[in-house]
Amino acid sequence: MAQTRKAWTVMVYMAGDNNMDPDGITDLLEMKKVGSTKDVNVIAQFDRATGHAAKRYYLRKGGSVDQDAVMTLGKVNTGDPKNLIDFIEWGKNNYPAERCLLVLWNHGQGWDDTDIFAGERMRRYRRLADRPTRHALFHTPVRKMLAKVDSNSAYRAILIDENAKDFLDNQEMKKVVASAAKLLNHKLDILGMDACLMSMAEVGYQIHGSTAFTVGSEQTEPMEGWPYDTILAELAKNPTLTTEDVSSLIVTKYLASYSRDSVTQSACDLAKAEALANAVANLAAALRKGLKNEATQQNIMAARMRSQTYEVTDNIDLVDFCSLLEQKTSGSDIADRCREVVQAAESGYVSKNGCKGSDLKNSHGVAIYFPNELVSPLYAKLDFCKKTKWGDFLQEYLGSVRGR
């Protein structure tokens, strides 16, 4: 039976049919330190590793996790968009609220839609994500190797299900959040990604038509992920917080929960995604024009080499790159376009960000794809690439560098 409409419903979709299964129980217990209140619903769907049935939970303070199970589903393919939409619809109908925070809990690989399961025949190389420290999917060399094995494979990005050999790609994510917005009769308030590498310009643009804010990390995340107890405690105390306030709160609490790890987290206002994409499009055009000049090529190369990178080194911080390039091309059209990108990112798109660790000190909240070797054939599928022609710039730049 549906409840009275509350201020917030927090929906956590947990894809735990992989090496993260034990972390799922830990995070559910964190949620139960606060649980649902008179103003906030806290619900979750947890698909576990082989031998456990997937269940849905209405989480209450205290007691056991099993006591909060309200539905047993059996085995669920978390990579099938229909199952995620079904969870959202169930949550909306049974636990209605003015605002919704949907959290995708799993590994992540940013924009990169490479199908890791296409390399199943190369089993000995697969699942380097089994390292116990991060929500990362692959070391870069293995990612590149699998991309070369099957460059025409299906497109995948998040919500990995080891049993089903499936997970959600960016094309599917766009359809899911569009469906969520239709169900809610308004944009999804916050899409939280408790996963690695998801705060990328490409990811935000893909879903900006149906989502108000995202929260995610440019860098990989420790396996502990979000501190659900402190986030929910603050939300329960202040349920009238706005969508932007809650997205900022998650960033603040996440950063505060780590004292020794190098971490990043940022909240992005997707109402500003179009402005950011326009600025990147203008920069890409200026860079393509400038590639005819050898000095410009060298300036781009130098800025790229010095830019803030992440565990997947094909990802760089967009603001850091543009700031470095602006310095090297002062007085030029390229410098003006770089300044416009920085302004669009820092004065609009990135509403809250932070980082810890000297190795991440030049992180500003949003990453972009900039490989040093080859451009993935999958990149052209993204809405951001089609809008900005950033992929065309990358192809021409790498071609000019190889031709020198």
C-alpha positions as CSV (number, residue, x, y, z in Angstrom):
1,M,0.0,0.0,0.0
2,A,1.3,3.4,-1.0
3,Q,2.4,5.7,1.8
4,T,1.7,9.3,2.4
5,R,3.8,11.5,0.1
6,K,7.0,12.5,1.8
7,A,9.7,15.1,1.1
8,W,12.3,12.6,-0.3
9,T,12.6,9.0,-1.4
10,V,16.1,7.7,-1.6
11,M,16.3,4.7,-4.0
12,V,19.5,2.7,-4.0
13,Y,19.8,0.2,-6.9
14,M,22.6,-2.2,-5.8
15,A,24.2,-4.4,-8.5
16,G,26.1,-6.7,-6.2
17,D,26.3,-9.8,-8.3
18,N,30.1,-9.4,-8.6
19,N,33.0,-8.9,-6.2
20,M,31.1,-6.1,-4.3
21,D,28.6,-8.4,-2.7
22,P,30.1,-8.1,0.9
23,D,30.2,-4.3,0.5
24,G,26.4,-4.3,-0.2
25,I,25.6,-5.7,3.2
26,T,27.9,-3.1,4.9
27,D,26.1,-0.2,3.0
28,L,22.7,-1.5,3.9
29,L,23.7,-1.5,7.5
30,E,24.9,2.0,7.1
31,M,21.5,3.0,5.7
32,K,19.8,1.3,8.7
33,K,21.7,3.5,11.2
34,V,19.2,6.2,10.1
35,G,16.5,4.4,8.1
36,S,13.3,5.8,6.9
37,T,11.7,8.7,8.8
38,K,8.4,10.6,8.7
39,D,9.9,12.7,5.9
40,V,12.2,10.4,4.1
41,N,11.8,7.0,2.5
42,V,14.9,4.8,2.2
43,I,14.5,1.9,-0.2
44,A,16.9,-0.4,-1.9
45,Q,17.1,-3.3,-4.3
46,F,20.1,-5.6,-3.7
47,D,21.0,-8.3,-6.3
48,R,23.6,-10.5,-4.7
49,A,26.2,-12.9,-5.9
50,T,25.3,-16.5,-6.9
51,G,23.5,-18.3,-4.1
52,H,21.5,-15.4,-2.9
53,A,18.1,-14.1,-4.1
54,A,17.7,-10.4,-5.0
55,K,15.5,-8.5,-2.6
56,R,13.8,-5.2,-2.1
57,Y,14.0,-3.4,1.2
58,Y,12.2,-0.6,3.0
59,L,14.9,0.3,5.4
60,R,14.2,1.2,9.0
61,K,16.4,2.2,11.8
62,G,17.9,-0.6,13.8
63,G,17.3,-4.4,13.6
64,S,18.5,-6.7,10.9
65,V,18.6,-6.2,7.2
66,D,16.4,-9.3,6.7
67,Q,13.6,-7.8,8.8
68,D,13.4,-4.9,6.3
69,A,12.9,-7.1,3.2
70,V,9.5,-6.4,1.6
71,M,9.9,-8.4,-1.6
72,T,12.0,-11.4,-2.8
73,L,12.8,-11.3,-6.5
74,G,15.1,-14.3,-7.1
75,K,17.9,-13.7,-9.6
76,V,17.8,-10.3,-11.4
77,N,19.9,-9.0,-14.3
78,T,20.8,-5.6,-13.0
79,G,22.2,-4.7,-16.4
80,D,18.8,-4.9,-18.0
81,P,17.3,-1.4,-18.1
82,K,13.8,-2.9,-17.7
83,N,14.6,-4.1,-14.2
84,L,15.9,-0.7,-13.1
85,I,12.8,1.0,-14.5
86,D,10.7,-1.5,-12.7
87,F,12.5,-0.7,-9.4
88,I,11.9,3.0,-9.9
89,E,8.2,2.5,-10.7
90,W,7.8,0.3,-7.6
91,G,9.5,2.9,-5.5
92,K,7.4,5.8,-6.9
93,N,4.1,4.0,-6.5
94,N,4.7,2.6,-3.0
95,Y,6.9,5.3,-1.5
96,P,5.9,8.6,-3.1
97,A,7.8,11.8,-2.4
98,E,8.2,15.3,-3.7
99,R,11.9,14.6,-4.7
100,C,13.8,11.5,-5.6
101,L,17.5,10.6,-5.2
102,L,18.3,7.5,-7.3
103,V,21.7,5.9,-6.6
104,L,23.3,3.5,-8.9
105,W,25.6,1.4,-6.8
106,N,28.3,-0.7,-8.5
107,H,31.5,-0.5,-10.5
108,G,31.7,2.2,-13.1
109,Q,33.9,3.1,-16.1
110,G,32.6,6.6,-17.0
111,W,31.7,7.1,-20.7
112,D,33.5,4.0,-21.8
113,D,30.9,1.6,-23.1
114,T,33.3,-1.2,-24.0
115,D,31.6,-4.6,-23.4
116,I,33.9,-6.4,-21.0
117,F,32.0,-9.6,-21.3
118,A,32.8,-9.7,-25.1
119,G,36.2,-10.9,-23.9
120,E,34.7,-13.8,-21.9
121,R,36.8,-16.1,-24.1
122,M,39.8,-14.3,-22.7
123,R,38.8,-15.3,-19.1
124,R,42.3,-15.2,-17.8
125,Y,42.5,-11.4,-18.5
126,R,39.0,-10.5,-17.2
127,R,38.0,-9.1,-13.9
128,L,41.0,-7.3,-12.7
129,A,38.4,-5.3,-10.8
130,D,38.7,-8.0,-8.1
131,R,41.3,-5.9,-6.4
132,P,40.0,-5.1,-2.9
133,T,40.5,-1.4,-2.9
134,R,38.5,0.4,-5.6
135,H,35.2,0.4,-7.5
136,A,37.3,0.5,-10.7
137,L,36.6,-1.8,-13.6
138,F,40.0,-2.3,-15.3
139,H,43.6,-1.3,-15.5
140,T,43.9,0.7,-18.7
141,P,46.1,-1.8,-20.6
142,V,43.5,-4.5,-20.2
143,R,40.6,-2.2,-21.2
144,K,42.5,-1.3,-24.4
145,M,43.2,-4.9,-25.1
146,L,39.6,-5.9,-24.8
147,A,38.5,-3.0,-27.0
148,K,40.9,-4.2,-29.7
149,V,39.6,-7.8,-29.3
150,D,36.1,-6.7,-30.2
151,S,35.7,-3.1,-31.2
152,N,32.2,-3.7,-32.5
153,S,30.9,-5.2,-29.3
154,A,27.8,-4.0,-27.4
155,Y,28.1,-0.8,-25.3
156,R,28.3,-1.1,-21.6
157,A,29.2,1.2,-18.7
158,I,27.7,0.5,-15.2
159,L,25.6,-1.9,-13.1
160,I,27.7,-5.0,-13.9
161,D,26.0,-8.4,-13.3
162,E,28.5,-11.2,-13.4
163,N,25.9,-13.9,-13.6
164,A,23.9,-12.4,-16.4
165,K,27.1,-11.2,-18.2
166,D,25.5,-7.8,-18.7
167,F,25.5,-4.3,-17.5
168,L,24.1,-0.8,-18.3
169,D,25.5,1.3,-21.1
170,N,25.2,5.0,-21.6
171,Q,22.6,4.6,-24.4
172,E,20.5,2.6,-22.0
173,M,21.1,5.0,-19.1
174,K,19.6,7.8,-21.2
175,K,16.4,5.7,-21.8
176,V,16.2,4.7,-18.1
177,V,16.3,8.3,-16.7
178,A,13.9,9.4,-19.4
179,S,11.5,6.7,-18.2
180,A,12.1,7.8,-14.6
181,A,11.2,11.4,-15.5
182,K,8.0,10.3,-17.2
183,L,7.1,8.2,-14.2
184,L,7.8,11.0,-11.7
185,N,6.2,13.7,-13.9
186,H,9.3,15.8,-13.6
187,K,13.0,15.4,-14.1
188,L,14.8,12.9,-11.9
189,D,16.0,15.2,-9.1
190,I,19.4,13.6,-8.5
191,L,21.2,10.7,-10.1
192,G,23.8,9.6,-7.7
193,M,26.5,7.3,-9.0
194,D,28.2,5.4,-6.2
195,A,30.7,4.0,-8.7
196,C,34.0,4.9,-10.3
197,L,34.9,7.5,-12.9
198,M,31.3,8.7,-13.6
199,S,31.7,12.5,-13.3
200,M,32.4,13.1,-16.9
201,A,31.1,15.7,-19.3
202,E,30.1,12.9,-21.6
203,V,28.0,11.1,-19.0
204,G,26.2,14.3,-17.8
205,Y,25.3,15.4,-21.3
206,Q,23.9,12.0,-22.2
207,I,21.2,12.3,-19.5
208,H,20.8,16.1,-19.1
209,G,17.4,16.1,-20.7
210,S,15.8,14.0,-17.9
211,T,18.0,14.7,-14.8
212,A,18.5,17.8,-12.7
213,F,21.7,17.0,-10.9
214,T,24.3,14.2,-10.8
215,V,26.7,13.3,-8.1
216,G,29.8,11.3,-8.9
217,S,33.5,11.0,-8.9
218,E,36.2,11.8,-11.5
219,Q,38.5,9.3,-9.9
220,T,37.9,5.7,-8.8
221,E,36.1,5.2,-5.5
222,P,37.3,3.2,-2.5
223,M,35.2,0.1,-2.0
224,E,33.6,1.8,1.0
225,G,31.8,4.1,-1.4
226,W,29.4,6.7,0.0
227,P,28.9,7.2,3.7
228,Y,25.2,6.5,3.7
229,D,24.8,6.9,7.5
230,T,26.0,10.5,7.6
231,I,24.3,11.5,4.4
232,L,20.9,10.2,5.5
233,A,21.3,11.6,9.0
234,E,21.7,15.1,7.6
235,L,18.8,14.6,5.2
236,A,16.6,13.3,8.0
237,K,17.4,16.3,10.1
238,N,16.8,18.7,7.2
239,P,14.2,17.1,4.8
240,T,13.3,20.5,3.2
241,L,16.8,20.8,1.7
242,T,16.6,21.6,-2.0
243,T,17.9,19.3,-4.8
244,E,21.0,21.3,-5.1
245,D,21.5,21.3,-1.3
246,V,21.3,17.5,-1.1
247,S,23.7,17.0,-4.0
248,S,26.2,19.3,-2.3
249,L,25.6,17.5,1.0
250,I,26.6,14.2,-0.5
251,V,29.8,15.7,-1.8
252,T,30.6,17.2,1.6
253,K,29.9,14.0,3.6
254,Y,31.7,11.8,1.1
255,L,34.9,13.8,1.3
256,A,34.7,14.0,5.1
257,S,34.5,10.2,5.3
258,Y,38.0,9.7,3.9
259,S,41.1,10.8,5.8
260,R,43.8,8.8,4.0
261,D,42.4,7.9,0.6
262,S,42.9,10.1,-2.5
263,V,39.3,10.8,-3.6
264,T,37.2,13.2,-5.6
265,Q,33.4,13.9,-5.6
266,S,31.3,16.5,-7.4
267,A,27.7,17.6,-7.9
268,C,26.8,18.8,-11.4
269,D,23.8,21.0,-12.5
270,L,22.7,19.4,-15.7
271,A,20.6,22.5,-16.6
272,K,24.0,23.9,-17.5
273,A,25.1,20.9,-19.5
274,E,24.1,22.5,-22.8
275,A,26.2,25.6,-22.1
276,L,29.2,23.5,-21.2
277,A,28.8,21.5,-24.4
278,N,28.5,24.6,-26.5
279,A,31.7,25.9,-25.0
280,V,33.5,22.6,-25.6
281,A,32.2,22.7,-29.2
282,N,33.7,26.1,-29.8
283,L,37.0,25.0,-28.3
284,A,37.1,21.9,-30.4
285,A,36.5,24.0,-33.5
286,A,39.3,26.4,-32.6
287,L,41.7,23.5,-31.8
288,R,41.0,21.8,-35.1
289,K,41.8,25.0,-36.9
290,G,44.9,25.5,-34.8
291,L,46.3,22.1,-35.6
292,K,47.6,23.4,-38.9
293,N,50.2,25.2,-36.8
294,E,53.1,23.1,-35.3
295,A,53.4,25.5,-32.3
296,T,49.8,24.9,-31.5
297,Q,50.2,21.2,-31.7
298,Q,53.0,21.4,-29.2
299,N,51.0,23.6,-26.8
300,I,48.1,21.1,-26.9
301,M,50.5,18.2,-26.3
302,A,52.2,20.0,-23.4
303,A,48.9,20.9,-21.7
304,R,47.6,17.4,-22.2
305,M,50.8,15.9,-20.6
306,R,50.5,18.2,-17.6
307,S,46.8,17.8,-17.1
308,Q,45.2,16.1,-14.1
309,T,44.6,12.4,-14.9
310,Y,42.9,9.5,-13.1
311,E,43.3,5.8,-12.8
312,V,42.0,5.5,-16.3
313,T,44.6,7.9,-17.8
314,D,42.5,8.5,-20.9
315,N,40.4,10.7,-18.6
316,I,41.6,14.2,-17.7
317,D,40.2,17.1,-15.7
318,L,38.5,19.4,-18.2
319,V,39.1,22.7,-16.3
320,D,42.8,21.8,-15.6
321,F,43.5,21.1,-19.3
322,C,41.8,24.3,-20.4
323,S,43.6,26.4,-17.8
324,L,47.0,25.0,-18.8
325,L,46.2,25.5,-22.5
326,E,45.0,29.1,-22.0
327,Q,48.3,29.9,-20.3
328,K,50.2,28.5,-23.3
329,T,48.1,30.3,-25.9
330,S,47.6,33.6,-24.3
331,G,46.0,36.2,-26.6
332,S,44.7,33.7,-29.1
333,D,41.3,32.5,-30.1
334,I,42.1,29.2,-28.5
335,A,42.8,30.9,-25.2
336,D,39.5,32.7,-25.3
337,R,37.6,29.4,-26.0
338,C,39.5,27.8,-23.1
339,R,38.4,30.6,-20.8
340,E,34.8,30.1,-21.9
341,V,35.0,26.3,-21.0
342,V,36.4,27.1,-17.6
343,Q,33.7,29.6,-16.9
344,A,31.0,27.3,-18.1
345,A,32.3,24.5,-15.8
346,E,33.2,26.5,-12.7
347,S,30.4,29.1,-12.7
348,G,27.5,26.8,-13.7
349,Y,27.9,23.1,-14.5
350,V,29.9,22.0,-11.4
351,S,27.9,23.2,-8.4
352,K,30.0,21.6,-5.7
353,N,33.3,19.6,-5.9
354,G,36.2,18.7,-3.8
355,C,39.2,16.3,-3.7
356,K,41.7,14.8,-1.3
357,G,45.2,13.7,-2.0
358,S,48.1,15.6,-3.5
359,D,47.9,13.4,-6.6
360,L,44.3,14.8,-7.3
361,K,44.8,18.4,-6.3
362,N,44.1,19.7,-9.8
363,S,40.6,18.1,-10.0
364,H,37.8,20.6,-10.6
365,G,34.7,18.3,-10.8
366,V,34.3,17.2,-14.4
367,A,36.5,15.0,-16.5
368,I,36.7,14.6,-20.3
369,Y,38.0,11.9,-22.6
370,F,41.5,12.7,-24.1
371,P,43.4,9.5,-25.0
372,N,47.1,9.6,-25.9
373,E,47.0,6.8,-28.5
374,L,43.7,5.8,-30.2
375,V,40.2,7.1,-30.1
376,S,37.7,4.4,-29.2
377,P,35.2,3.7,-32.0
378,L,32.5,3.7,-29.4
379,Y,33.0,7.4,-28.5
380,A,31.2,8.6,-31.6
381,K,28.0,7.0,-30.3
382,L,27.7,9.5,-27.5
383,D,25.4,12.6,-27.7
384,F,28.3,14.7,-26.3
385,C,30.6,13.7,-29.2
386,K,27.9,14.4,-31.8
387,K,27.2,17.8,-30.2
388,T,30.7,19.0,-29.7
389,K,32.8,17.3,-32.4
390,W,35.3,16.6,-29.6
391,G,35.9,13.2,-31.1
392,D,36.8,14.8,-34.5
393,F,39.3,17.0,-32.7
394,L,40.8,14.0,-31.0
395,Q,41.2,12.0,-34.2
396,E,42.8,15.0,-36.0
397,Y,45.1,15.8,-33.1
398,L,46.3,12.3,-32.7
399,G,46.8,12.0,-36.4
400,S,48.9,15.2,-36.5
401,V,51.0,14.0,-33.6
402,R,51.6,10.6,-35.2
403,G,52.5,12.3,-38.5
404,R,55.2,14.5,-37.0
